[in-house]
Amino acid sequence: MSTTKDATTHSGDSSPKSHSPSPLNSRPVSPLSTPNSSRPPSPLLRALPSGGIRKGGLNALSGGSMAFTSVQPQRQSQRTNSQRSTKKTHSRAVSETSESDGEEAKVERPVPKRRSSSGVIAAAMAPYVTEFDLYEPEKVDGETQKIAIIGSGSWGTALARIAALNAAEKKGFNPEVRMWVREREIPGEGLLTEIINSTHQHSRYLPDVTLPHNLKAVSDLAEVAKDATLLVLVVPHQFLPPVLDKLSKPGVLAPNARAISAIKGVEVKGDQIYTYPHIIEEKLGIPCSALGGANIALEVANSEFCETTIGVPSPEDAALWHAVFDSPAFRVHPIEDVAGVSLSGALKNVVAMAAGFVDGMGLGGNTKAAILRIGLIEMASFTKEFFPSSSSLTFSHHSAGVADLITTSFGGRNRKCAEAFVKTGKSFAQLEHELLKGQKLQGVATADEIFHFLEARGRLEGYPLFEKVYRISFEGMDPKCLFENL
């Protein structure tokens, strides 16, 4: 069973130490430059102090501190030492100069090799992903992996399409992929499952997208999950508890099953906060990864090029989920930061609502950019404060962080409805019905959860943007107050 870290208590900074000056010259070396390069850093990098994320959210910025860590590549491994010794890894050493106990020392930083002639991970990204071998079914006793998609909204259907295409083409996978659909009657057309299976289109959410013939829509959850070894959970978070209750019954899941969560949001109980991968692991007793990134469902379904980040508890999970989802148009980057990927997917929706408020007030790009910068800092600071094992690189270097925030704040449903909220004065419930065909806004629910968690912890003053989004959404605060105390 994996060991996703859902820390809910404050702990010390664990960020890497800063680089010492290059031996080639006296100028400081950019953390983003090639090791031992003589190229000077940019003025921005010279202005940034090194060191870890500060406790205290945006309050850390007083006095010129910066909330991001140094961008030295790092991995937040969640394996025990005994597990490490059994993992087969392939790496080459890259020497860097670092500072340790006041003396210069050579640090060997492993860079993964990829056993693929085409190179499945771009060289520039290789230092920032977890090490894994490409999935080879002949090396796992010929086991056939069976994929089940739990959820069939626009995002669930888009992921199901990718998984079904890969399952049909790759060795080691059962070609049939089942997708759980909440049955409903479509007036004048029939049952939704029958429509999907006969037309190979999801008429409700992705009506113009052709689905693979090996993707089967099923309304019985137990039938979908039967014998499945790879579960993709992508249901609205309010529907997750009854789903987990059914999946946890004896005999439903395969004994070697693994899961991945594409659910956006968090669960708060008083002053405790939990990510959905953690909840899934605890309830089902199986390892659970997290998927998130700059992934608008329709664009993914139309095979427009994009990237996604998968937070994994082990290299084995990285290999499997990479095989399930990676394609020429959908590039998968696995990292060992389940909590970071999960939290970024939840918190970015709150910031996107703030961006929507800006659009609703008719303000320009300068204002929106400022809100996104502040929001990204609050996202990273919140995650590091309450989930200390997470990595700031998840926010600065990966699709699950800054890229997802950008695309959600310009093209997502949370931004769209927040803009309409300001312009029309309608409630979010009305806007969900009118603009989203009844689908729920994750940003509204997450803003509520985060506000009450921070209130219980006495930390509202550290996250003024999160607080303002809640008060505008739930307490009638004037959207023009969004910028106060930021």
Secondary structure as GFF3:
##gff-version 3
##sequence-region A 1 486
A	DSSP	alpha_helix	43	47	.	.	.	ID=ss1
A	DSSP	three_ten_helix	57	61	.	.	.	ID=ss2
A	DSSP	alpha_helix	81	86	.	.	.	ID=ss3
A	DSSP	beta_strand	91	100	.	.	.	ID=ss4
A	DSSP	beta_strand	103	112	.	.	.	ID=ss5
A	DSSP	three_ten_helix	126	128	.	.	.	ID=ss6
A	DSSP	three_ten_helix	137	139	.	.	.	ID=ss7
A	DSSP	beta_strand	147	150	.	.	.	ID=ss8
A	DSSP	alpha_helix	154	169	.	.	.	ID=ss9
A	DSSP	beta_strand	177	180	.	.	.	ID=ss10
A	DSSP	beta_strand	185	186	.	.	.	ID=ss11
A	DSSP	beta_strand	190	191	.	.	.	ID=ss12
A	DSSP	alpha_helix	192	199	.	.	.	ID=ss13
A	DSSP	beta_strand	215	218	.	.	.	ID=ss14
A	DSSP	alpha_helix	221	225	.	.	.	ID=ss15
A	DSSP	beta_strand	230	233	.	.	.	ID=ss16
A	DSSP	three_ten_helix	237	239	.	.	.	ID=ss17
A	DSSP	alpha_helix	240	247	.	.	.	ID=ss18
A	DSSP	beta_strand	258	261	.	.	.	ID=ss19
A	DSSP	beta_strand	266	269	.	.	.	ID=ss20
A	DSSP	beta_strand	272	275	.	.	.	ID=ss21
A	DSSP	alpha_helix	276	284	.	.	.	ID=ss22
A	DSSP	beta_strand	288	292	.	.	.	ID=ss23
A	DSSP	alpha_helix	297	301	.	.	.	ID=ss24
A	DSSP	beta_strand	306	311	.	.	.	ID=ss25
A	DSSP	alpha_helix	315	325	.	.	.	ID=ss26
A	DSSP	beta_strand	330	335	.	.	.	ID=ss27
A	DSSP	alpha_helix	338	360	.	.	.	ID=ss28
A	DSSP	alpha_helix	365	386	.	.	.	ID=ss29
A	DSSP	alpha_helix	393	396	.	.	.	ID=ss30
A	DSSP	pi_helix	399	403	.	.	.	ID=ss31
A	DSSP	alpha_helix	404	411	.	.	.	ID=ss32
A	DSSP	alpha_helix	413	424	.	.	.	ID=ss33
A	DSSP	alpha_helix	428	435	.	.	.	ID=ss34
A	DSSP	alpha_helix	442	457	.	.	.	ID=ss35
A	DSSP	three_ten_helix	460	462	.	.	.	ID=ss36
A	DSSP	alpha_helix	464	474	.	.	.	ID=ss37
A	DSSP	three_ten_helix	479	483	.	.	.	ID=ss38
###
